[in-house]
Amino acid sequence: MKKIVENIRKVFGNKAVKRTLKYTGNVIIALLIVLVGLSVYGNIQSKGRDWAVPTVGSYRWLTVLSGSMQPTFNPGDLIIEKKVDPSSLKKGDVVTYMFGGNFLSTHRIIEVNKDDKGKYAFKTKGDNNQTADENVIPENMIVGKYSFRIPFVGFVLQKLKGLPGIIAIWLLFFYVAGSEVYRNIKESKKQKTEETVVQ
């Protein structure tokens, strides 16, 4: 048991490991700050609007709630999409559209139609669904085009909705930041002690 403890101390005493831990701590702190920002911004933009999509410029983000588009993205993923001109959309593009007044869905375009007035309409289908969606989506119902996903982050943001979630993430932030500061102070004191002993 003593040997195991000694080996663990040697590992964590290694300068390369210390640098790695310090870098990891900084990354975690940065991610927590980003999550807090996204959560607060999303809550503000969505307040009082059932289908509101948080937006920064022409980009929007949404949390995946179902598995209809697996394996392209999964429930709990955060998907980032961009507002586009419907005329630029083509077969194979993945889009988010509004239906039923207050609902959003993100599926793949399998057919593009254009009427005599130049208006576009799209037939869509989930990659994991056996059949195409029942309704044809008019161009004015298109919310945005899928760009990329961030695994699991959507699930975290869903849990952070409201004041309790924001408080929880800030407490976690202060805990991680405080631990980092304490570790730096402890390391600094240790170095001063070693320098005193050498002198």
ZATORVEX-309691 format. One record per residue: residue number from 1; residue in three letters; y, x negated, z negated of N, C-alpha, C, O in turn. Coordinates in nm, 3 decimals, always signed. Layout:
BEGIN
> NUM, ALA, Y, X, Z, Y, X, Z, Y, X, Z, Y, X, Z
...
END
This chain:
BEGIN
> 1, MET, -0.121, -0.083, +0.000, +0.000, +0.000, +0.000, +0.126, -0.087, +0.000, +0.223, -0.057, +0.070
> 2, LYS, +0.124, -0.196, -0.081, +0.239, -0.286, -0.088, +0.266, -0.350, +0.049, +0.381, -0.365, +0.090
> 3, LYS, +0.157, -0.387, +0.117, +0.172, -0.449, +0.249, +0.237, -0.353, +0.348, +0.321, -0.392, +0.429
> 4, ILE, +0.197, -0.224, +0.339, +0.255, -0.123, +0.428, +0.405, -0.110, +0.403, +0.484, -0.104, +0.497
> 5, VAL, +0.443, -0.104, +0.274, +0.585, -0.094, +0.238, +0.662, -0.215, +0.286, +0.772, -0.202, +0.339
> 6, GLU, +0.603, -0.334, +0.267, +0.668, -0.458, +0.310, +0.688, -0.461, +0.461, +0.792, -0.504, +0.510
> 7, ASN, +0.586, -0.415, +0.535, +0.595, -0.410, +0.681, +0.703, -0.314, +0.728, +0.776, -0.341, +0.823
> 8, ILE, +0.713, -0.200, +0.658, +0.817, -0.101, +0.692, +0.955, -0.161, +0.668, +1.045, -0.143, +0.749
> 9, ARG, +0.971, -0.232, +0.555, +1.099, -0.295, +0.525, +1.136, -0.400, +0.629, +1.252, -0.413, +0.669
> 10, LYS, +1.034, -0.476, +0.673, +1.058, -0.578, +0.776, +1.106, -0.515, +0.907, +1.197, -0.564, +0.972
> 11, VAL, +1.041, -0.404, +0.942, +1.077, -0.335, +1.066, +1.221, -0.286, +1.060, +1.299, -0.309, +1.153
> 12, PHE, +1.257, -0.217, +0.949, +1.392, -0.162, +0.937, +1.494, -0.269, +0.906, +1.615, -0.246, +0.918
> 13, GLY, +1.448, -0.387, +0.865, +1.540, -0.498, +0.840, +1.570, -0.577, +0.965, +1.662, -0.659, +0.967
> 14, ASN, +1.492, -0.554, +1.068, +1.513, -0.622, +1.196, +1.646, -0.581, +1.258, +1.680, -0.463, +1.262
> 15, LYS, +1.723, -0.680, +1.306, +1.857, -0.653, +1.361, +1.852, -0.559, +1.481, +1.937, -0.471, +1.495
> 16, ALA, +1.753, -0.579, +1.567, +1.741, -0.494, +1.686, +1.715, -0.349, +1.647, +1.771, -0.257, +1.706
> 17, VAL, +1.630, -0.330, +1.546, +1.599, -0.195, +1.498, +1.724, -0.133, +1.436, +1.751, -0.015, +1.456
> 18, LYS, +1.801, -0.214, +1.359, +1.924, -0.164, +1.297, +2.023, -0.119, +1.403, +2.087, -0.014, +1.389
> 19, ARG, +2.036, -0.199, +1.509, +2.129, -0.163, +1.618, +2.085, -0.032, +1.684, +2.166, +0.054, +1.717
> 20, THR, +1.952, -0.022, +1.703, +1.898, +0.099, +1.767, +1.925, +0.223, +1.681, +1.965, +0.327, +1.733
> 21, LEU, +1.903, +0.211, +1.550, +1.926, +0.322, +1.458, +2.074, +0.361, +1.456, +2.109, +0.479, +1.452
> 22, LYS, +2.161, +0.259, +1.459, +2.305, +0.285, +1.459, +2.346, +0.358, +1.586, +2.423, +0.454, +1.581
> 23, TYR, +2.293, +0.312, +1.700, +2.322, +0.376, +1.829, +2.272, +0.520, +1.830, +2.341, +0.611, +1.875
> 24, THR, +2.148, +0.539, +1.779, +2.089, +0.674, +1.773, +2.173, +0.767, +1.686, +2.195, +0.883, +1.722
> 25, GLY, +2.221, +0.715, +1.572, +2.306, +0.795, +1.484, +2.434, +0.838, +1.552, +2.478, +0.952, +1.538
> 26, ASN, +2.495, +0.746, +1.628, +2.618, +0.778, +1.701, +2.594, +0.883, +1.808, +2.676, +0.973, +1.829
> 27, VAL, +2.479, +0.872, +1.876, +2.445, +0.970, +1.980, +2.426, +1.108, +1.918, +2.474, +1.208, +1.972
> 28, ILE, +2.355, +1.114, +1.805, +2.332, +1.243, +1.736, +2.464, +1.306, +1.695, +2.483, +1.426, +1.712
> 29, ILE, +2.555, +1.225, +1.641, +2.686, +1.275, +1.599, +2.761, +1.332, +1.719, +2.820, +1.440, +1.711
> 30, ALA, +2.758, +1.259, +1.831, +2.827, +1.305, +1.952, +2.767, +1.436, +2.002, +2.840, +1.528, +2.041
> 31, LEU, +2.634, +1.446, +2.001, +2.567, +1.569, +2.045, +2.602, +1.687, +1.955, +2.623, +1.799, +2.003
> 32, LEU, +2.610, +1.662, +1.825, +2.646, +1.769, +1.731, +2.787, +1.819, +1.757, +2.813, +1.939, +1.752
> 33, ILE, +2.878, +1.726, +1.786, +3.017, +1.764, +1.816, +3.020, +1.851, +1.942, +3.090, +1.952, +1.947
> 34, VAL, +2.944, +1.809, +2.045, +2.938, +1.886, +2.169, +2.882, +2.025, +2.144, +2.934, +2.124, +2.196
> 35, LEU, +2.774, +2.033, +2.065, +2.713, +2.163, +2.036, +2.809, +2.255, +1.962, +2.817, +2.374, +1.991
> 36, VAL, +2.882, +2.198, +1.866, +2.982, +2.279, +1.793, +3.087, +2.330, +1.890, +3.125, +2.447, +1.886
> 37, GLY, +3.135, +2.241, +1.977, +3.237, +2.281, +2.073, +3.189, +2.391, +2.165, +3.260, +2.490, +2.187
> 38, LEU, +3.068, +2.375, +2.220, +3.012, +2.477, +2.309, +2.992, +2.609, +2.237, +3.019, +2.716, +2.292
> 39, SER, +2.944, +2.601, +2.113, +2.919, +2.723, +2.036, +3.049, +2.799, +2.008, +3.056, +2.920, +2.030
> 40, VAL, +3.150, +2.727, +1.962, +3.278, +2.790, +1.930, +3.342, +2.848, +2.057, +3.389, +2.962, +2.057
> 41, TYR, +3.343, +2.768, +2.163, +3.404, +2.812, +2.289, +3.330, +2.933, +2.345, +3.393, +3.029, +2.391
> 42, GLY, +3.196, +2.929, +2.340, +3.117, +3.041, +2.390, +3.140, +3.167, +2.310, +3.148, +3.275, +2.367
> 43, ASN, +3.150, +3.154, +2.177, +3.175, +3.271, +2.092, +3.310, +3.334, +2.121, +3.324, +3.456, +2.125
> 44, ILE, +3.411, +3.249, +2.143, +3.546, +3.299, +2.171, +3.549, +3.373, +2.305, +3.605, +3.482, +2.315
> 45, GLN, +3.487, +3.312, +2.408, +3.490, +3.373, +2.541, +3.407, +3.500, +2.550, +3.439, +3.590, +2.628
> 46, SER, +3.301, +3.508, +2.470, +3.211, +3.623, +2.478, +3.251, +3.739, +2.388, +3.194, +3.847, +2.398
> 47, LYS, +3.348, +3.717, +2.301, +3.384, +3.819, +2.203, +3.429, +3.948, +2.270, +3.524, +3.950, +2.350
> 48, GLY, +3.359, +4.056, +2.237, +3.397, +4.188, +2.288, +3.353, +4.215, +2.429, +3.391, +4.317, +2.487
> 49, ARG, +3.272, +4.123, +2.488, +3.227, +4.142, +2.627, +3.076, +4.122, +2.631, +3.028, +4.012, +2.604
> 50, ASP, +3.003, +4.227, +2.665, +2.857, +4.223, +2.659, +2.795, +4.118, +2.750, +2.698, +4.052, +2.713
> 51, TRP, +2.851, +4.102, +2.871, +2.788, +4.014, +2.968, +2.869, +3.889, +2.995, +2.840, +3.816, +3.090
> 52, ALA, +2.971, +3.862, +2.914, +3.060, +3.749, +2.938, +2.983, +3.618, +2.945, +2.893, +3.593, +2.864
> 53, VAL, +3.020, +3.532, +3.042, +2.958, +3.402, +3.059, +3.061, +3.295, +3.027, +3.163, +3.288, +3.095
> 54, PRO, +3.038, +3.210, +2.926, +3.133, +3.103, +2.893, +3.158, +3.016, +3.016, +3.064, +2.977, +3.085
> 55, THR, +3.285, +2.985, +3.042, +3.324, +2.916, +3.164, +3.418, +2.801, +3.136, +3.509, +2.812, +3.053
> 56, VAL, +3.397, +2.690, +3.206, +3.490, +2.578, +3.206, +3.519, +2.547, +3.353, +3.433, +2.493, +3.423
> 57, GLY, +3.640, +2.580, +3.398, +3.672, +2.564, +3.539, +3.583, +2.656, +3.622, +3.578, +2.776, +3.597
> 58, SER, +3.513, +2.599, +3.721, +3.424, +2.680, +3.805, +3.280, +2.675, +3.756, +3.191, +2.732, +3.819
> 59, TYR, +3.257, +2.607, +3.643, +3.121, +2.595, +3.589, +3.099, +2.692, +3.472, +3.191, +2.721, +3.395
> 60, ARG, +2.977, +2.741, +3.462, +2.940, +2.835, +3.357, +2.806, +2.791, +3.297, +2.730, +2.718, +3.360
> 61, TRP, +2.778, +2.836, +3.175, +2.647, +2.807, +3.118, +2.587, +2.932, +3.055, +2.657, +3.015, +2.998
> 62, LEU, +2.453, +2.942, +3.068, +2.381, +3.056, +3.016, +2.251, +3.009, +2.951, +2.198, +2.903, +2.985
> 63, THR, +2.202, +3.088, +2.858, +2.074, +3.060, +2.794, +1.965, +3.142, +2.861, +1.980, +3.263, +2.881
> 64, VAL, +1.855, +3.076, +2.896, +1.741, +3.144, +2.959, +1.665, +3.221, +2.852, +1.627, +3.165, +2.750
> 65, LEU, +1.641, +3.350, +2.876, +1.575, +3.435, +2.777, +1.432, +3.473, +2.815, +1.353, +3.512, +2.729
> 66, SER, +1.399, +3.463, +2.944, +1.264, +3.504, +2.987, +1.197, +3.392, +3.066, +1.260, +3.291, +3.099
> 67, GLY, +1.069, +3.411, +3.096, +0.994, +3.310, +3.171, +0.978, +3.343, +3.317, +0.889, +3.288, +3.383
> 68, SER, +1.063, +3.431, +3.371, +1.048, +3.474, +3.510, +1.074, +3.364, +3.612, +1.032, +3.375, +3.728
> 69, MET, +1.143, +3.254, +3.570, +1.171, +3.145, +3.664, +1.094, +3.018, +3.633, +1.126, +2.911, +3.686
> 70, GLN, +0.993, +3.027, +3.546, +0.910, +2.909, +3.521, +0.836, +2.870, +3.649, +0.795, +2.959, +3.724
> 71, PRO, +0.818, +2.742, +3.679, +0.853, +2.626, +3.595, +0.991, +2.565, +3.625, +1.024, +2.458, +3.574
> 72, THR, +1.072, +2.633, +3.707, +1.205, +2.579, +3.740, +1.287, +2.559, +3.613, +1.348, +2.454, +3.594
> 73, PHE, +1.288, +2.660, +3.527, +1.343, +2.646, +3.392, +1.270, +2.742, +3.299, +1.205, +2.836, +3.345
> 74, ASN, +1.280, +2.717, +3.169, +1.200, +2.787, +3.069, +1.286, +2.861, +2.968, +1.405, +2.830, +2.954
> 75, PRO, +1.229, +2.957, +2.897, +1.304, +3.025, +2.790, +1.358, +2.923, +2.690, +1.286, +2.834, +2.646
> 76, GLY, +1.485, +2.939, +2.654, +1.548, +2.846, +2.561, +1.626, +2.735, +2.628, +1.704, +2.665, +2.563
> 77, ASP, +1.607, +2.716, +2.760, +1.685, +2.615, +2.833, +1.829, +2.663, +2.850, +1.856, +2.783, +2.854
> 78, LEU, +1.920, +2.568, +2.859, +2.058, +2.599, +2.894, +2.074, +2.567, +3.042, +2.048, +2.454, +3.084
> 79, ILE, +2.115, +2.665, +3.121, +2.135, +2.638, +3.264, +2.284, +2.634, +3.295, +2.363, +2.715, +3.246
> 80, ILE, +2.320, +2.538, +3.378, +2.458, +2.520, +3.420, +2.468, +2.564, +3.565, +2.388, +2.524, +3.649
> 81, GLU, +2.566, +2.646, +3.593, +2.582, +2.692, +3.730, +2.729, +2.690, +3.772, +2.819, +2.680, +3.688
> 82, LYS, +2.751, +2.700, +3.901, +2.886, +2.690, +3.955, +2.921, +2.816, +4.033, +2.838, +2.872, +4.106
> 83, LYS, +3.045, +2.860, +4.017, +3.092, +2.974, +4.094, +3.108, +2.931, +4.240, +3.170, +2.829, +4.268
> 84, VAL, +3.052, +3.009, +4.332, +3.054, +2.972, +4.474, +3.095, +3.091, +4.560, +3.094, +3.206, +4.515
> 85, ASP, +3.130, +3.061, +4.681, +3.157, +3.165, +4.780, +3.022, +3.223, +4.824, +2.937, +3.147, +4.871
> 86, PRO, +3.001, +3.354, +4.811, +2.872, +3.414, +4.849, +2.829, +3.380, +4.992, +2.709, +3.376, +5.021
> 87, SER, +2.924, +3.356, +5.079, +2.889, +3.325, +5.218, +2.820, +3.190, +5.232, +2.758, +3.162, +5.334
> 88, SER, +2.831, +3.105, +5.128, +2.769, +2.973, +5.134, +2.625, +2.975, +5.083, +2.552, +2.877, +5.097
> 89, LEU, +2.584, +3.088, +5.026, +2.449, +3.098, +4.970, +2.345, +3.115, +5.080, +2.371, +3.178, +5.182
> 90, LYS, +2.227, +3.059, +5.056, +2.120, +3.066, +5.156, +1.986, +3.090, +5.088, +1.974, +3.083, +4.966
> 91, LYS, +1.886, +3.119, +5.169, +1.752, +3.141, +5.119, +1.704, +3.018, +5.042, +1.716, +2.905, +5.090
> 92, GLY, +1.649, +3.039, +4.922, +1.602, +2.928, +4.839, +1.696, +2.893, +4.726, +1.655, +2.829, +4.629
> 93, ASP, +1.824, +2.935, +4.736, +1.919, +2.909, +4.627, +1.884, +2.996, +4.507, +1.835, +3.108, +4.521
> 94, VAL, +1.911, +2.942, +4.388, +1.890, +3.019, +4.264, +2.026, +3.066, +4.216, +2.117, +2.985, +4.198
> 95, VAL, +2.040, +3.197, +4.194, +2.170, +3.254, +4.157, +2.157, +3.344, +4.035, +2.051, +3.400, +4.006
> 96, THR, +2.268, +3.358, +3.964, +2.277, +3.456, +3.855, +2.358, +3.574, +3.907, +2.463, +3.556, +3.969
> 97, TYR, +2.309, +3.693, +3.882, +2.379, +3.812, +3.928, +2.382, +3.916, +3.816, +2.302, +3.913, +3.723
> 98, MET, +2.477, +4.007, +3.827, +2.493, +4.113, +3.729, +2.427, +4.241, +3.782, +2.436, +4.273, +3.900
> 99, PHE, +2.361, +4.313, +3.691, +2.301, +4.441, +3.730, +2.303, +4.535, +3.610, +2.310, +4.491, +3.495
> 100, GLY, +2.296, +4.662, +3.639, +2.294, +4.761, +3.531, +2.419, +4.763, +3.446, +2.417, +4.815, +3.335
> 101, GLY, +2.526, +4.707, +3.496, +2.653, +4.710, +3.423, +2.675, +4.595, +3.328, +2.778, +4.528, +3.335
> 102, ASN, +2.579, +4.569, +3.239, +2.600, +4.467, +3.136, +2.489, +4.361, +3.128, +2.482, +4.287, +3.030
> 103, PHE, +2.404, +4.353, +3.231, +2.291, +4.261, +3.225, +2.302, +4.152, +3.331, +2.357, +4.173, +3.439
> 104, LEU, +2.249, +4.035, +3.297, +2.248, +3.922, +3.390, +2.105, +3.878, +3.416, +2.020, +3.885, +3.327
> 105, SER, +2.079, +3.833, +3.537, +1.948, +3.779, +3.572, +1.968, +3.658, +3.663, +2.062, +3.656, +3.743
> 106, THR, +1.881, +3.559, +3.651, +1.888, +3.440, +3.736, +1.757, +3.426, +3.812, +1.654, +3.392, +3.754
> 107, HIS, +1.761, +3.452, +3.942, +1.642, +3.448, +4.027, +1.673, +3.377, +4.159, +1.788, +3.344, +4.189
> 108, ARG, +1.570, +3.354, +4.236, +1.584, +3.281, +4.363, +1.605, +3.378, +4.480, +1.541, +3.483, +4.488
> 109, ILE, +1.695, +3.341, +4.570, +1.719, +3.422, +4.690, +1.602, +3.404, +4.787, +1.565, +3.292, +4.821
> 110, ILE, +1.545, +3.516, +4.831, +1.435, +3.509, +4.928, +1.477, +3.569, +5.064, +1.406, +3.558, +5.164
> 111, GLU, +1.594, +3.633, +5.063, +1.641, +3.693, +5.189, +1.792, +3.715, +5.181, +1.844, +3.761, +5.080
> 112, VAL, +1.861, +3.681, +5.290, +2.007, +3.699, +5.298, +2.039, +3.797, +5.410, +1.993, +3.780, +5.523
> 113, ASN, +2.117, +3.900, +5.379, +2.156, +4.000, +5.479, +2.308, +4.009, +5.488, +2.379, +3.982, +5.392
> 114, LYS, +2.357, +4.047, +5.606, +2.500, +4.062, +5.629, +2.524, +4.188, +5.709, +2.465, +4.207, +5.815
> 115, ASP, +2.612, +4.276, +5.659, +2.635, +4.403, +5.728, +2.744, +4.390, +5.835, +2.797, +4.281, +5.858
> 116, ASP, +2.775, +4.500, +5.899, +2.873, +4.499, +6.009, +3.012, +4.463, +5.962, +3.094, +4.417, +6.042
> 117, LYS, +3.041, +4.483, +5.834, +3.173, +4.452, +5.780, +3.183, +4.307, +5.729, +3.286, +4.266, +5.677
> 118, GLY, +3.075, +4.232, +5.746, +3.076, +4.092, +5.703, +3.044, +4.072, +5.557, +3.061, +3.962, +5.504
> 119, LYS, +2.997, +4.176, +5.490, +2.962, +4.166, +5.349, +2.816, +4.121, +5.334, +2.728, +4.166, +5.408
> 120, TYR, +2.793, +4.033, +5.239, +2.659, +3.980, +5.216, +2.584, +4.057, +5.107, +2.644, +4.113, +5.015
> 121, ALA, +2.452, +4.059, +5.121, +2.364, +4.116, +5.019, +2.240, +4.029, +5.012, +2.198, +3.972, +5.113
> 122, PHE, +2.181, +4.019, +4.892, +2.073, +3.924, +4.872, +1.950, +3.989, +4.807, +1.961, +4.068, +4.713
> 123, LYS, +1.835, +3.954, +4.860, +1.708, +3.994, +4.800, +1.662, +3.875, +4.715, +1.662, +3.762, +4.763
> 124, THR, +1.622, +3.901, +4.591, +1.585, +3.793, +4.499, +1.446, +3.815, +4.438, +1.389, +3.924, +4.443
> 125, LYS, +1.395, +3.706, +4.380, +1.263, +3.712, +4.316, +1.253, +3.598, +4.214, +1.300, +3.487, +4.239
> 126, GLY, +1.194, +3.626, +4.099, +1.168, +3.522, +4.002, +1.051, +3.436, +4.049, +0.952, +3.489, +4.099
> 127, ASP, +1.060, +3.303, +4.033, +0.953, +3.214, +4.079, +0.819, +3.248, +4.014, +0.713, +3.226, +4.073
> 128, ASN, +0.824, +3.302, +3.892, +0.702, +3.331, +3.817, +0.660, +3.478, +3.829, +0.564, +3.521, +3.765
> 129, ASN, +0.734, +3.555, +3.910, +0.703, +3.697, +3.928, +0.617, +3.718, +4.052, +0.626, +3.643, +4.148
> 130, GLN, +0.534, +3.819, +4.049, +0.444, +3.850, +4.161, +0.517, +3.923, +4.274, +0.482, +3.910, +4.391
> 131, THR, +0.618, +4.001, +4.238, +0.690, +4.081, +4.337, +0.840, +4.052, +4.335, +0.893, +4.000, +4.238
> 132, ALA, +0.906, +4.087, +4.444, +1.051, +4.067, +4.453, +1.123, +4.168, +4.365, +1.066, +4.271, +4.327
> 133, ASP, +1.248, +4.139, +4.333, +1.328, +4.232, +4.254, +1.351, +4.360, +4.334, +1.361, +4.358, +4.456
> 134, GLU, +1.359, +4.470, +4.262, +1.366, +4.602, +4.326, +1.498, +4.622, +4.401, +1.499, +4.676, +4.512
> 135, ASN, +1.609, +4.579, +4.341, +1.740, +4.606, +4.400, +1.791, +4.489, +4.484, +1.767, +4.373, +4.454
> 136, VAL, +1.863, +4.524, +4.590, +1.934, +4.424, +4.670, +2.068, +4.397, +4.601, +2.134, +4.490, +4.556
> 137, ILE, +2.107, +4.269, +4.592, +2.227, +4.231, +4.517, +2.347, +4.214, +4.609, +2.346, +4.123, +4.693
> 138, PRO, +2.450, +4.298, +4.597, +2.570, +4.281, +4.679, +2.646, +4.157, +4.636, +2.634, +4.112, +4.522
> 139, GLU, +2.724, +4.100, +4.726, +2.792, +3.973, +4.700, +2.886, +3.976, +4.580, +2.905, +3.874, +4.514
> 140, ASN, +2.945, +4.093, +4.551, +3.039, +4.101, +4.438, +2.970, +4.099, +4.302, +3.036, +4.092, +4.198
> 141, MET, +2.836, +4.105, +4.302, +2.760, +4.099, +4.177, +2.710, +3.957, +4.146, +2.652, +3.934, +4.040
> 142, ILE, +2.734, +3.864, +4.237, +2.692, +3.726, +4.217, +2.785, +3.658, +4.116, +2.907, +3.657, +4.134
> 143, VAL, +2.727, +3.601, +4.010, +2.805, +3.534, +3.906, +2.819, +3.385, +3.935, +2.926, +3.327, +3.913
> 144, GLY, +2.712, +3.321, +3.984, +2.718, +3.178, +4.013, +2.587, +3.126, +4.067, +2.486, +3.196, +4.068
> 145, LYS, +2.590, +3.001, +4.115, +2.472, +2.934, +4.170, +2.422, +2.828, +4.072, +2.499, +2.749, +4.020
> 146, TYR, +2.293, +2.829, +4.049, +2.229, +2.735, +3.955, +2.246, +2.591, +4.001, +2.225, +2.559, +4.118
> 147, SER, +2.285, +2.502, +3.906, +2.301, +2.360, +3.936, +2.194, +2.276, +3.869, +2.121, +2.202, +3.935
> 148, PHE, +2.183, +2.286, +3.735, +2.081, +2.210, +3.663, +2.058, +2.273, +3.526, +2.127, +2.367, +3.487
> 149, ARG, +1.959, +2.221, +3.454, +1.925, +2.275, +3.323, +1.924, +2.165, +3.218, +1.908, +2.047, +3.249
> 150, ILE, +1.943, +2.207, +3.091, +1.928, +2.117, +2.977, +1.824, +2.181, +2.886, +1.852, +2.284, +2.824
> 151, PRO, +1.704, +2.123, +2.878, +1.594, +2.185, +2.800, +1.631, +2.211, +2.654, +1.691, +2.126, +2.589
> 152, PHE, +1.594, +2.328, +2.604, +1.601, +2.368, +2.463, +1.742, +2.392, +2.408, +1.757, +2.458, +2.305
> 153, VAL, +1.845, +2.339, +2.472, +1.981, +2.349, +2.417, +2.028, +2.494, +2.410, +2.101, +2.531, +2.318
> 154, GLY, +1.986, +2.576, +2.506, +2.024, +2.717, +2.504, +1.972, +2.787, +2.379, +2.041, +2.870, +2.321
> 155, PHE, +1.851, +2.753, +2.339, +1.792, +2.810, +2.218, +1.877, +2.774, +2.095, +1.903, +2.857, +2.009
> 156, VAL, +1.920, +2.647, +2.090, +2.003, +2.601, +1.978, +2.135, +2.677, +1.976, +2.179, +2.721, +1.870
> 157, LEU, +2.198, +2.693, +2.092, +2.327, +2.763, +2.098, +2.312, +2.910, +2.059, +2.402, +2.967, +1.998
> 158, GLN, +2.199, +2.971, +2.096, +2.175, +3.110, +2.056, +2.171, +3.122, +1.904, +2.224, +3.218, +1.848
> 159, LYS, +2.108, +3.026, +1.838, +2.097, +3.027, +1.693, +2.230, +2.996, +1.625, +2.248, +3.027, +1.507
> 160, LEU, +2.322, +2.934, +1.699, +2.450, +2.895, +1.640, +2.558, +3.001, +1.656, +2.673, +2.980, +1.618
> 161, LYS, +2.522, +3.115, +1.713, +2.622, +3.220, +1.733, +2.672, +3.272, +1.600, +2.594, +3.297, +1.508
> 162, GLY, +2.802, +3.289, +1.591, +2.862, +3.342, +1.469, +2.894, +3.233, +1.369, +2.856, +3.117, +1.386
> 163, LEU, +2.964, +3.271, +1.263, +3.011, +3.178, +1.161, +2.899, +3.103, +1.089, +2.912, +2.982, +1.069
> 164, PRO, +2.788, +3.169, +1.048, +2.681, +3.096, +0.978, +2.625, +2.980, +1.059, +2.599, +2.873, +1.005
> 165, GLY, +2.608, +3.001, +1.190, +2.555, +2.895, +1.276, +2.650, +2.778, +1.286, +2.609, +2.662, +1.282
> 166, ILE, +2.779, +2.809, +1.300, +2.880, +2.703, +1.311, +2.887, +2.623, +1.181, +2.897, +2.501, +1.184
> 167, ILE, +2.880, +2.692, +1.067, +2.880, +2.624, +0.937, +2.758, +2.533, +0.925, +2.769, +2.420, +0.877
> 168, ALA, +2.642, +2.583, +0.968, +2.518, +2.505, +0.959, +2.527, +2.377, +1.040, +2.487, +2.271, +0.993
> 169, ILE, +2.580, +2.386, +1.162, +2.588, +2.267, +1.247, +2.690, +2.168, +1.193, +2.672, +2.047, +1.206
> 170, TRP, +2.798, +2.218, +1.132, +2.898, +2.128, +1.073, +2.840, +2.059, +0.950, +2.867, +1.941, +0.928
> 171, LEU, +2.762, +2.129, +0.870, +2.697, +2.067, +0.755, +2.602, +1.956, +0.800, +2.596, +1.849, +0.740
> 172, LEU, +2.528, +1.984, +0.908, +2.438, +1.883, +0.963, +2.516, +1.763, +1.014, +2.475, +1.649, +0.996
> 173, PHE, +2.629, +1.792, +1.078, +2.716, +1.685, +1.129, +2.764, +1.595, +1.015, +2.757, +1.473, +1.025
> 174, PHE, +2.814, +1.656, +0.908, +2.865, +1.577, +0.795, +2.753, +1.500, +0.726, +2.775, +1.390, +0.675
> 175, TYR, +2.634, +1.558, +0.724, +2.520, +1.489, +0.663, +2.485, +1.362, +0.742, +2.468, +1.255, +0.686
> 176, VAL, +2.476, +1.378, +0.875, +2.443, +1.263, +0.961, +2.553, +1.158, +0.956, +2.525, +1.039, +0.943
> 177, ALA, +2.679, +1.203, +0.967, +2.792, +1.111, +0.964, +2.800, +1.041, +0.828, +2.824, +0.920, +0.821
> 178, GLY, +2.781, +1.118, +0.720, +2.785, +1.060, +0.585, +2.676, +0.957, +0.564, +2.699, +0.853, +0.503
> 179, SER, +2.556, +0.987, +0.614, +2.445, +0.893, +0.603, +2.475, +0.764, +0.677, +2.441, +0.655, +0.631
> 180, GLU, +2.541, +0.777, +0.792, +2.578, +0.659, +0.872, +2.680, +0.575, +0.797, +2.668, +0.452, +0.793
> 181, VAL, +2.781, +0.639, +0.739, +2.884, +0.567, +0.664, +2.823, +0.499, +0.542, +2.853, +0.383, +0.514
> 182, TYR, +2.737, +0.570, +0.470, +2.672, +0.513, +0.350, +2.587, +0.392, +0.387, +2.588, +0.291, +0.316
> 183, ARG, +2.515, +0.402, +0.499, +2.431, +0.291, +0.542, +2.514, +0.169, +0.579, +2.476, +0.056, +0.549
> 184, ASN, +2.630, +0.192, +0.643, +2.719, +0.082, +0.680, +2.778, +0.014, +0.556, +2.787, -0.108, +0.550
> 185, ILE, +2.818, +0.095, +0.457, +2.874, +0.040, +0.333, +2.768, -0.042, +0.259, +2.796, -0.151, +0.210
> 186, LYS, +2.647, +0.011, +0.252, +2.538, -0.057, +0.184, +2.506, -0.189, +0.253, +2.482, -0.291, +0.188
> 187, GLU, +2.506, -0.187, +0.386, +2.478, -0.309, +0.463, +2.587, -0.412, +0.444, +2.560, -0.532, +0.433
> 188, SER, +2.714, -0.364, +0.439, +2.828, -0.455, +0.419, +2.820, -0.522, +0.281, +2.844, -0.642, +0.270
> 189, LYS, +2.787, -0.446, +0.178, +2.774, -0.501, +0.043, +2.661, -0.604, +0.036, +2.673, -0.706, -0.032
> 190, LYS, +2.553, -0.575, +0.106, +2.439, -0.666, +0.107, +2.477, -0.799, +0.171, +2.437, -0.905, +0.123
> 191, GLN, +2.554, -0.793, +0.280, +2.598, -0.915, +0.348, +2.690, -0.999, +0.261, +2.680, -1.121, +0.258
> 192, LYS, +2.781, -0.930, +0.188, +2.871, -1.001, +0.097, +2.794, -1.069, -0.016, +2.826, -1.181, -0.056
> 193, THR, +2.691, -1.001, -0.066, +2.607, -1.057, -0.173, +2.534, -1.181, -0.124, +2.525, -1.282, -0.195
> 194, GLU, +2.482, -1.173, -0.002, +2.410, -1.286, +0.055, +2.504, -1.404, +0.078, +2.465, -1.519, +0.056
> 195, GLU, +2.628, -1.377, +0.122, +2.726, -1.483, +0.144, +2.764, -1.551, +0.014, +2.782, -1.672, +0.009
> 196, THR, +2.776, -1.470, -0.093, +2.810, -1.523, -0.226, +2.700, -1.614, -0.278, +2.727, -1.719, -0.337
> 197, VAL, +2.575, -1.574, -0.257, +2.461, -1.652, -0.301, +2.454, -1.786, -0.227, +2.424, -1.889, -0.287
> 198, VAL, +2.482, -1.783, -0.097, +2.479, -1.905, -0.015, +2.585, -2.003, -0.060, +2.560, -2.123, -0.066
> 199, GLN, +2.705, -1.953, -0.093, +2.817, -2.037, -0.137, +2.782, -2.100, -0.272, +2.863, -2.175, -0.327
END
